[in-house]
Amino acid sequence: MKKIILLSALMLTSLSSVAQSVTLRPDNIDEVLSQLTLKEKASLVVGAGYKSMLAGTFGFKVPVPGAAGMTRAVPRLGIPSIILSDGPAGVRIEPKRKRTDQTFYCTGFPIGSLLSSTWNPQLVEKVGGAIGEEALAYGVDVMLAPGMNLQRNPLCGRNFEYYSEDPLLSGRIAAAYVRGIQAQGVGACVKHFAVNNQETNRFWNDARVDKETLKTLYLKNFEYAVREAQPWTVMASYNRLNGIHTQEDKWLLTEVLRDDWGFEGLVMTDWTGRRNTAAQIEAGCDLMEPGVKSQIRELVRKVRRGELSEAALDVCVRRVLELVVKTPTFKGHKPTNAPDLKAHADIAREAAEEGIVLLENRAETLPLAAGTRIALFGNGSYALLAGGTGSGHVHRPYVVNLDEGLTHEGFAVSRDLSTRYKDYMAENRPRKKFLSGMLGSPAIPEMPLSREVVTAAAGQADCAVVTISRQAGEGGDRHLEDDFLLSETEKQMLADVCEVFHGQGKKVVVVLNVGGVVETASWKQLPDAIVLAWQPGQEGGDALASILSGRVCPSGRLPVTFPVDYFDLPSSAHFPYDYVGRGSMTAGRDKEKDVENVGFTDYAEGLDVGYRYFQKSGTPEVSYPFGYGLSYTTFQHSGPVVAGNAVTVSVKNTGSVAGKEVVMIMTPLLRAFGKTRLLQPGESVTLVLPIVTE
């Protein structure tokens, strides 16, 4: 009898050894899934917490300090943790680490609004490729980018991360970005799915949108990105959609995303605290980020009680494993921590040059003549805002400011003004706040100027350049006063500079260093030229200088409408502008209703978003329309000719300088777009563009 018991024990030990020897491979996911305990399954769908993000602050031991998050490992089955990093303007990790002098800076690329202003998917794919290369070099497996919610209203605090008011432009630019990243073997994560068009009350706001508007606008751009690029992951947004948190919305995450569009990847939450984790699993949300241990306990408890089927949990676990086996970490890639930052800086500059938009150029003020002496006004001339704050912030190795770029280009910049501004900014630099090093800092309030200072500067310069700066970021929406509108200090500065310089027969150029749309109609007749630089990344000063000098011909076009008045926008009646403090949920029209409505936003304007509204008869004029932008040269278009699912257009440079041209097919909605290569004077090219007919 003892021999039988001993033999049975040996057999069990042998079987246990076989089970333990199973190691995850791309072709044995089901086998590995069968070996996981219930607790291990639950742990795989719950992130590893904030340790990675806060490592630079608190010193947690993690593979990539400053990354947004990690998944949990199951070492006995060969399942590693994978690393998730914020974007979309570059890889966001801590640039310095303890016990080493090596730095880990990442290239600061232009913001999303500028990338879409290039209207050049091939260039955006190149940007994505460079970001993917840096992610790979630094040990990141998935980039939490691109951000691609529609710019419904100019006051959304995260518009700088997003692409456009139009779903086709947004979707195609996003698809290009995704293809670029994933070509490097690193995953992309399109976000925030869906209808995350404001930051006010973002965790709980209920976006109330009819199905036609959802299908036509707020989901359509995500559909283009999924169908054309198949991102590895999608991030469900914080907000509710028609009463249901998107992270718990089976219709959105399963029926639409997977069943209708054919999405094959993983869905994760945005960085949310604990919600109804079981409901998220049942909806098809596979990974809870950043994750807390109580969520693991909740899932185990609910499966054991029969409140959540283990089969539903298995579906999500399988998707986590399918993601893991794609990643560089799983494949044994060893981070070099040495990306080619010089080559990537060149790409960042190329993108910035191509996305800068020339809005005004009266009497051919631009380009500036070689050797022009320039008086630079505005804080942003000396402290360029390269990008926004929050998770879209990037730890860049440097930022080329406008005064530096102009000097590199051979212009003379007024030293007296430069000294005055730099002293002011040194004295008024904001104190570092908790996590400000990780998330970025706000802009310094504009320096007031006396008329005497302006007059003295005019006596020493041939022209003036005035920079207007705006900063915004995650967690809050922009204000109407002193943000969408110019501040009183800025109005006075612009008025004085224009009056003094014009009085001496000298030109004035305005540079808009902004993350989103600002009001221009009330003042755009004052200067002689206006250049929309957006937030152009770390190479912004050099890129701007190359446009101002004419070494690069501007070719950016607006991806969003600039209205004359904020309240011309139908969404203005249903956006929580400036809610914290002076504003209201209903644009100040009904204060009592404001309190009642703080929990939801009514998308009552329906399809009347951006140019779709302003194209209608009887609507107000706009300051600058969707697709607008000037050039230093001229182009002639021949066609278009539609054949099947493509349209053919021939473009000829009929001007005197080399340039690129954007082609848009609008009937009246945007149906196709593309951009030429650099065309020399007299040169022609034929573009064949994919067209949408729905």
C-alpha positions in Angstrom: 0.0 0.0 0.0 2.9 2.4 0.8 4.4 1.7 -2.6 1.1 2.7 -4.3 0.9 5.9 -2.3 4.5 6.7 -3.0 4.1 6.0 -6.7 1.0 8.2 -6.8 2.9 11.0 -5.1 5.7 10.7 -7.6 3.2 10.9 -10.5 1.5 14.0 -9.0 4.9 15.6 -8.5 5.8 14.8 -12.1 2.5 16.2 -13.4 3.0 19.3 -11.3 6.5 19.7 -12.7 5.1 19.5 -16.3 2.5 22.1 -15.5 5.1 24.4 -14.0 7.3 24.1 -17.1 4.7 25.8 -19.3 6.1 29.1 -20.5 4.2 31.7 -22.5 4.7 31.6 -26.2 2.7 33.2 -29.0 1.4 29.8 -30.0 0.4 28.5 -26.5 -1.8 31.2 -25.0 -4.7 28.9 -24.4 -2.5 26.4 -22.6 -1.0 29.1 -20.4 -4.5 30.5 -19.7 -5.5 27.0 -18.5 -2.6 27.0 -16.0 -3.4 30.3 -14.4 -5.0 30.5 -11.0 -8.1 32.7 -10.6 -6.0 35.2 -8.6 -3.4 35.3 -11.3 -6.0 35.8 -14.0 -7.4 38.7 -12.0 -3.9 40.2 -11.5 -3.2 40.2 -15.2 -6.2 42.5 -16.0 -5.3 44.9 -13.2 -2.3 47.3 -13.7 0.6 47.4 -11.3 -0.3 50.8 -9.9 1.4 54.2 -9.9 4.9 53.0 -9.0 6.4 53.5 -12.5 4.9 57.0 -12.9 6.0 58.1 -9.5 9.4 56.4 -9.5 11.2 59.7 -10.3 9.4 61.3 -7.3 9.5 58.5 -4.6 12.2 56.3 -5.9 10.3 53.1 -6.5 12.4 50.4 -8.2 10.9 50.0 -11.7 12.3 49.2 -15.1 11.4 52.6 -16.6 11.0 55.5 -14.1 8.3 58.0 -15.1 6.4 55.7 -17.4 2.7 55.9 -17.0 2.1 52.3 -15.8 2.9 48.6 -16.0 1.1 45.4 -16.2 1.6 42.6 -13.6 3.8 39.7 -14.2 3.4 35.9 -13.6 7.0 34.8 -13.5 6.3 31.1 -13.1 4.6 31.0 -16.5 7.0 33.4 -18.2 4.6 36.3 -18.3 6.6 39.6 -17.8 5.3 43.0 -16.9 5.2 45.4 -19.8 5.7 49.1 -19.8 3.2 51.8 -20.8 4.3 55.4 -21.5 2.4 58.6 -22.1 2.6 60.6 -25.3 1.6 61.9 -27.8 4.2 64.6 -28.4 7.0 62.1 -27.5 7.9 59.5 -24.9 7.2 60.8 -21.4 9.7 59.2 -18.9 11.9 60.6 -16.2 15.0 62.2 -17.7 17.3 61.5 -14.8 17.8 58.5 -12.5 19.6 57.9 -9.2 23.1 56.4 -9.2 23.8 57.3 -12.8 24.9 60.4 -14.6 23.3 59.2 -17.8 20.2 61.1 -18.9 17.1 59.7 -20.6 15.6 62.7 -22.4 13.2 62.2 -25.2 12.5 64.3 -28.3 9.8 66.9 -27.9 7.8 66.7 -31.1 5.1 69.3 -32.1 1.7 68.9 -30.6 -1.2 67.2 -32.4 -2.8 70.4 -33.7 0.4 71.2 -35.5 0.8 67.7 -36.9 -2.6 67.8 -38.4 -1.9 71.2 -39.8 0.7 69.5 -42.0 -2.0 67.6 -43.8 0.7 65.1 -44.5 0.1 61.5 -43.2 3.5 60.4 -44.6 5.3 63.0 -42.5 3.2 62.1 -39.4 4.0 58.4 -39.9 7.7 59.5 -39.9 7.1 61.3 -36.6 5.4 58.2 -35.2 8.4 56.1 -36.3 10.8 58.3 -34.5 8.7 58.1 -31.3 8.5 54.4 -31.6 12.3 54.2 -32.0 12.7 56.1 -28.7 10.2 54.0 -26.9 12.0 50.9 -28.0 15.4 52.3 -27.0 14.1 53.2 -23.5 12.3 49.9 -22.8 8.7 51.1 -23.4 6.3 48.5 -24.9 3.2 50.6 -25.6 2.8 54.3 -26.2 -0.4 55.8 -24.8 -0.9 57.8 -28.0 -2.3 59.3 -30.2 -4.9 61.5 -28.6 -7.6 61.9 -31.2 -10.8 63.3 -29.8 -12.5 65.8 -32.0 -12.0 69.5 -31.3 -15.6 70.2 -30.6 -15.0 73.4 -28.7 -11.9 75.6 -28.6 -11.8 75.7 -24.8 -11.2 72.0 -24.2 -8.0 71.9 -22.2 -6.5 69.0 -24.2 -7.2 70.2 -27.7 -3.5 70.7 -28.2 -3.1 66.9 -28.1 -5.9 66.3 -30.6 -6.0 66.7 -34.3 -9.0 68.3 -35.8 -12.7 69.2 -35.9 -13.1 66.8 -38.9 -13.2 63.0 -38.4 -11.5 62.2 -41.7 -8.5 64.4 -41.1 -8.3 63.3 -37.5 -8.6 59.6 -38.3 -6.1 59.5 -41.2 -3.5 61.5 -39.3 -4.0 59.2 -36.2 -3.7 56.1 -38.4 -0.4 57.4 -39.8 0.9 58.1 -36.3 -0.1 54.5 -35.2 1.5 52.9 -38.3 4.8 54.8 -37.6 5.0 53.7 -34.0 4.0 50.1 -34.6 6.4 49.6 -37.5 9.1 49.8 -34.7 7.6 46.8 -32.9 6.1 49.0 -30.2 2.3 49.3 -29.6 0.1 52.4 -29.9 -3.0 53.2 -27.9 -5.6 55.5 -29.5 -7.4 57.6 -27.0 -9.8 58.6 -25.4 -12.6 56.4 -26.6 -15.0 58.2 -26.8 -16.5 61.7 -26.6 -13.9 63.1 -24.2 -14.2 66.7 -25.4 -13.8 68.5 -22.2 -11.7 68.3 -19.0 -14.2 69.8 -16.6 -15.7 67.1 -14.4 -14.0 64.6 -16.7 -14.3 61.6 -14.5 -18.1 61.8 -14.2 -19.4 64.0 -16.9 -22.1 62.4 -19.0 -21.8 63.3 -22.7 -25.3 63.1 -24.1 -25.0 62.5 -27.8 -27.5 61.2 -30.3 -26.6 58.0 -32.3 -26.4 59.8 -35.7 -23.9 62.4 -34.3 -21.9 59.7 -32.6 -21.6 57.6 -35.8 -20.9 60.6 -38.1 -18.5 62.6 -35.9 -17.3 61.4 -32.5 -16.8 57.7 -33.4 -16.0 58.0 -37.1 -12.4 59.2 -36.6 -11.7 56.3 -34.3 -13.2 54.0 -36.9 -10.8 55.3 -39.6 -7.8 54.8 -37.2 -8.9 51.2 -36.3 -9.7 50.1 -39.8 -6.6 51.6 -41.4 -3.9 51.0 -38.8 -5.2 48.3 -36.3 -3.6 49.8 -33.1 -2.5 47.3 -30.5 -4.7 49.0 -27.9 -7.5 51.5 -27.4 -8.0 53.5 -24.2 -11.6 53.9 -22.9 -12.2 57.5 -21.7 -13.0 58.7 -18.2 -16.5 60.1 -19.0 -19.9 58.6 -19.3 -21.6 58.4 -22.7 -25.4 58.6 -22.6 -25.5 57.6 -18.9 -22.9 54.8 -19.0 -19.2 55.0 -18.2 -17.4 54.2 -21.4 -15.2 51.8 -19.5 -18.4 49.8 -18.7 -20.2 50.2 -22.1 -20.5 46.9 -23.9 -22.2 48.5 -26.8 -19.2 50.8 -27.4 -16.3 48.5 -26.5 -17.6 45.3 -27.9 -20.5 45.8 -30.4 -19.1 48.9 -32.1 -15.3 48.6 -31.6 -14.9 44.9 -32.1 -17.9 43.5 -33.8 -18.6 46.4 -36.3 -15.0 47.7 -36.9 -13.0 44.5 -36.5 -10.7 45.7 -33.7 -8.4 42.9 -32.7 -6.5 44.4 -29.8 -6.8 45.2 -26.1 -8.9 47.9 -24.5 -7.6 49.5 -21.3 -9.1 52.1 -19.0 -7.8 55.6 -18.7 -6.0 56.1 -15.4 -9.1 55.7 -13.2 -9.6 54.8 -9.6 -11.6 51.7 -8.7 -15.0 51.5 -10.4 -17.2 48.5 -11.0 -14.3 46.3 -12.2 -16.6 43.3 -13.0 -18.8 45.5 -15.2 -15.7 46.7 -17.0 -14.7 43.1 -17.7 -18.1 42.2 -18.9 -18.2 45.2 -21.3 -14.9 44.1 -22.9 -12.5 46.4 -21.1 -9.4 44.2 -20.7 -7.0 46.1 -18.5 -7.7 48.3 -15.5 -5.1 51.1 -15.2 -3.3 52.2 -13.2 -4.7 49.3 -11.0 -5.1 48.7 -7.3 -5.0 45.4 -5.4 -8.6 45.7 -4.2 -9.7 45.3 -7.9 -8.0 41.9 -7.9 -9.8 40.9 -4.8 -13.1 42.1 -6.2 -12.7 40.0 -9.3 -11.8 36.9 -7.4 -14.7 37.4 -5.0 -17.3 38.0 -7.7 -16.2 35.0 -9.8 -16.4 32.8 -6.8 -19.9 34.1 -5.9 -21.1 33.7 -9.5 -21.5 37.4 -10.0 -19.0 37.4 -12.8 -18.4 34.4 -15.1 -14.8 33.1 -15.3 -15.3 32.8 -19.0 -15.8 36.6 -19.3 -12.6 37.1 -17.3 -10.7 34.6 -19.5 -11.6 36.6 -22.6 -9.9 39.7 -21.2 -6.9 37.7 -19.9 -6.4 36.2 -23.3 -6.2 39.7 -24.8 -3.7 40.7 -22.2 -1.5 37.7 -23.1 -2.0 38.4 -26.9 -0.6 41.9 -26.2 2.2 40.7 -24.1 3.6 38.3 -26.7 3.9 41.2 -29.2 6.0 43.4 -27.0 9.7 44.1 -27.1 10.0 43.1 -23.4 8.5 39.6 -24.1 10.8 39.2 -27.1 13.8 39.8 -24.9 14.7 43.2 -26.3 17.4 44.9 -24.2 16.9 48.7 -24.1 19.9 50.6 -25.4 18.9 53.8 -23.7 20.7 55.5 -26.6 18.1 56.7 -29.2 19.3 58.9 -32.1 18.1 62.2 -30.6 19.9 64.2 -33.2 18.1 62.5 -36.1 14.8 62.7 -34.3 15.3 66.4 -33.6 15.6 66.9 -37.4 12.3 65.1 -37.9 10.7 67.3 -35.2 11.9 70.4 -36.9 10.7 69.2 -40.3 7.3 68.5 -38.9 7.2 71.9 -37.2 8.2 73.7 -40.4 5.5 72.0 -42.4 2.7 72.5 -39.8 3.2 76.2 -39.1 0.3 78.2 -40.7 0.7 81.6 -42.3 -2.6 83.5 -41.5 -1.8 87.0 -42.8 0.8 88.5 -45.0 -0.2 91.9 -46.1 2.1 93.7 -48.7 4.4 90.6 -48.7 5.8 91.5 -45.2 7.2 88.0 -45.0 9.7 86.7 -45.6 12.0 89.1 -43.8 15.0 90.4 -45.6 18.4 89.0 -44.6 20.0 91.0 -41.9 16.8 92.6 -40.6 17.1 94.0 -37.1 14.2 92.6 -35.0 12.6 93.9 -31.8 11.1 90.8 -30.1 8.1 91.4 -27.8 6.2 88.9 -25.7 7.4 86.4 -23.1 7.0 83.6 -25.7 9.7 85.1 -27.8 12.3 84.1 -25.2 10.5 81.2 -23.5 8.8 79.3 -26.3 6.0 77.0 -25.2 7.0 73.8 -27.0 4.1 71.7 -25.8 1.2 71.5 -23.3 1.1 70.2 -19.7 -0.2 67.0 -18.1 0.4 63.6 -19.6 1.1 65.2 -23.0 4.2 66.9 -21.5 7.6 65.6 -22.7 10.9 65.9 -20.8 12.9 67.4 -23.7 16.7 67.9 -23.7 16.2 71.5 -24.7 13.9 74.0 -26.4 15.1 76.4 -29.1 13.5 79.7 -28.4 12.5 82.2 -31.1 15.2 84.7 -30.2 17.8 81.9 -30.6 16.3 80.6 -33.8 16.3 84.1 -35.3 19.9 84.5 -34.3 20.8 81.2 -35.9 19.1 82.4 -39.1 21.3 85.5 -39.2 18.9 88.1 -37.8 19.9 90.7 -35.2 17.7 90.6 -32.1 17.4 93.7 -29.8 19.6 93.0 -26.7 17.9 95.6 -24.6 14.5 94.0 -24.9 16.0 90.5 -24.5 17.6 91.5 -21.2 14.4 93.1 -20.0 12.3 90.1 -20.7 14.7 87.5 -19.4 15.1 89.5 -16.1 11.3 89.7 -15.8 10.8 86.0 -16.4 13.6 85.0 -13.9 11.8 87.1 -11.2 8.4 85.7 -12.0 9.2 82.1 -12.7 6.4 80.0 -11.0 7.5 78.0 -7.9 7.8 74.3 -8.5 4.7 72.4 -7.4 4.3 68.7 -6.6 4.7 66.7 -9.8 5.3 69.9 -11.9 8.6 68.4 -13.0 6.6 65.4 -14.4 3.6 67.3 -15.8 5.1 70.6 -16.9 4.6 74.2 -15.6 2.2 77.0 -16.6 3.3 80.0 -18.7 4.5 83.2 -17.0 2.0 86.1 -17.1 2.8 88.5 -19.9 5.2 91.3 -19.0 3.6 94.8 -19.1 5.4 97.3 -21.3 5.6 101.1 -21.2 5.2 103.2 -24.3 8.7 104.5 -23.7 10.2 100.9 -23.9 8.3 100.3 -27.2 9.5 103.6 -28.7 13.1 102.9 -27.7 12.9 99.5 -29.3 11.5 100.9 -32.5 14.4 103.2 -32.8 16.9 100.3 -32.8 15.0 97.8 -35.0 13.7 97.5 -38.6 10.6 95.5 -37.6 8.8 94.0 -34.6 7.8 90.4 -33.9 5.2 90.0 -31.1 4.6 86.5 -29.6 1.3 85.7 -28.0 1.5 82.6 -25.9 -1.1 80.2 -24.4 -0.6 77.2 -22.2 -3.2 74.5 -21.5 -3.2 70.9 -20.2 -4.8 67.9 -18.7 -7.3 68.2 -15.9 -8.8 71.6 -16.7 -10.4 73.5 -19.5 -9.4 76.9 -20.8 -11.0 80.2 -19.8 -12.7 82.7 -22.1 -11.2 85.8 -20.6 -7.4 86.2 -20.9 -7.1 82.9 -22.7 -9.4 82.5 -25.7 -9.5 86.3 -25.7 -6.3 88.5 -25.5 -5.6 89.9 -22.0 -5.6 93.6 -21.5 -1.8 93.6 -21.2 -1.6 91.8 -24.6 -4.0 94.2 -26.2 -2.1 97.2 -25.0 1.2 95.7 -26.1 0.0 94.9 -29.6 -1.7 98.3 -30.0 1.4 100.2 -28.8 3.8 98.2 -30.9 1.7 98.5 -34.1 1.2 102.2 -33.6 4.8 103.1 -32.8 6.4 100.8 -35.5 3.8 101.7 -38.2 4.4 105.4 -37.3 8.0 104.9 -38.4 7.0 102.9 -41.5 8.1 99.6 -40.0 6.3 96.3 -40.1 4.8 94.2 -37.3 4.5 90.4 -37.3 2.5 88.4 -34.7 3.5 84.8 -33.8 0.8 82.8 -32.1 2.5 80.2 -29.8 -0.7 78.5 -28.7 -2.1 75.0 -28.2 -5.6 75.8 -29.5 -7.8 78.3 -31.2 -7.7 81.9 -29.9 -9.8 84.9 -30.9 -8.3 86.8 -33.8 -11.0 88.8 -35.5 -10.9 91.9 -33.2 -7.1 92.5 -33.7 -5.9 90.7 -36.8 -6.0 94.0 -38.9 -3.4 95.6 -36.7 -0.2 93.6 -37.6 1.1 93.2 -41.1 1.6 89.4 -40.8 0.4 86.6 -38.5 2.1 83.3 -38.1 0.4 80.4 -36.3 3.2 78.4 -34.7 1.0 76.3 -32.4 3.3 74.6 -29.9 6.0 73.4 -32.2 8.2 71.2 -30.1 11.8 71.5 -29.0 13.0 72.7 -32.4 10.3 75.4 -32.6 12.5 78.5 -32.6 14.6 77.3 -35.5 11.5 76.1 -37.4 9.8 79.5 -36.9 12.9 81.4 -38.0 13.1 79.4 -41.2 9.6 80.4 -42.0 10.1 84.1 -41.2 13.3 84.1 -43.2 11.8 82.4 -46.2 14.2 79.6 -46.2 11.1 77.4 -45.9 7.9 78.2 -47.7 4.9 77.9 -45.3 2.6 75.0 -46.2 0.5 74.4 -43.1 -3.3 74.6 -43.3 -5.9 74.9 -40.5 -7.4 71.7 -39.2 -10.0 73.7 -37.3 -12.1 76.8 -37.7 -11.2 80.1 -36.1 -14.6 81.8 -35.3 -15.1 85.5 -35.1 -16.8 85.2 -31.7 -16.8 82.3 -29.2 -20.5 82.5 -29.0 -20.9 82.0 -32.7 -20.1 78.3 -32.0 -23.2 76.2 -31.4 -21.3 74.2 -28.8 -20.7 77.4 -26.7 -24.2 77.0 -25.2 -23.4 73.5 -24.0 -19.8 73.7 -22.9 -18.6 74.3 -19.3 -16.4 77.2 -20.2 -14.5 78.7 -17.3 -16.8 76.7 -14.9 -14.5 76.8 -11.9 -14.7 80.4 -10.8 -16.6 82.8 -13.0 -18.2 80.8 -15.7 -21.1 78.4 -16.1 -22.3 75.2 -17.6 -24.7 77.1 -19.8 -22.4 80.0 -20.9 -23.8 82.2 -18.1 -27.4 82.2 -19.4 -29.1 80.4 -16.5 -27.2 80.3 -13.3 -29.7 78.1 -11.4 -29.6 75.5 -14.2 -25.9 75.4 -14.1 -25.7 73.6 -10.7 -28.3 71.1 -12.0 -26.4 70.4 -15.2 -22.9 70.1 -13.8 -23.0 66.3 -14.2 -23.7 66.2 -18.0 -23.0 68.0 -21.3 -25.7 68.1 -23.9 -24.3 67.8 -27.4 -27.5 69.5 -28.6 -25.7 71.1 -31.6 -25.6 67.7 -33.2 -23.6 67.7 -36.4 -23.2 71.5 -36.3 -19.5 71.3 -35.3 -16.8 73.3 -37.0 -17.0 74.0 -40.7 -20.1 71.8 -40.9 -22.0 74.5 -39.2 -20.4 77.6 -40.8 -20.9 76.3 -44.4 -24.7 76.7 -43.9 -26.5 79.6 -45.3 -27.1 82.4 -42.9 -24.4 81.4 -40.4 -21.9 83.9 -39.1 -18.7 84.7 -40.9 -15.5 83.1 -39.6 -12.1 84.7 -38.9 -10.2 81.9 -40.6 -11.9 78.9 -42.2 -11.1 75.2 -41.9 -8.3 74.4 -44.4 -7.0 78.0 -44.6 -3.4 78.9 -45.0 -1.2 81.2 -47.1 2.0 80.5 -48.9 5.0 82.4 -50.4 4.2 80.9 -53.8 1.1 80.0 -55.9 -0.3 76.8 -57.2 -2.6 75.7 -60.0 -4.8 72.6 -59.6 -6.1 70.5 -62.5 -8.9 68.0 -62.0 -10.1 66.4 -59.8 -11.0 63.2 -61.6 -12.8 60.6 -59.6 -12.3 56.9 -60.5 -13.5 54.2 -58.2 -12.3 54.9 -54.6 -9.7 57.5 -55.6 -9.4 61.0 -56.9 -6.6 62.3 -59.2 -5.4 65.9 -59.0 -2.5 67.6 -60.8 -0.8 70.4 -59.0 1.7 72.9 -60.6 3.8 75.5 -58.8 3.1 78.7 -60.6 5.0 81.0 -58.3 8.6 82.0 -57.9 9.8 79.9 -54.9 9.8 76.2 -54.1 6.9 75.0 -51.9 4.4 72.3 -51.0 0.7 72.4 -51.6 -2.2 70.8 -49.7 -5.0 69.3 -51.8 -8.5 69.0 -50.2 -11.6 67.5 -51.8 -14.7 68.9 -50.1 -18.2 68.2 -51.4 -19.0 70.0 -49.1 -17.5 67.7 -46.4 -13.9 66.7 -46.5 -13.7 63.5 -48.6 -10.0 63.3 -49.5 -6.7 65.1 -48.9 -3.0 64.9 -49.5 0.1 67.0 -49.9 2.6 67.4 -52.6 6.3 66.9 -52.3 8.4 70.1 -52.6 7.7 71.5 -56.0 10.2 73.9 -57.7 8.8 76.9 -59.7 7.1 75.5 -62.8 7.2 71.9 -61.6 4.0 69.7 -61.5 3.0 66.5 -59.8 -0.1 64.3 -59.9 -1.6 63.0 -56.7 -3.9 60.0 -56.4 -5.8 60.2 -53.2 -8.1 57.7 -51.4 -11.6 59.1 -51.2 -14.5 58.3 -48.8 -18.0 58.4 -50.2 -20.1 57.7 -47.1 
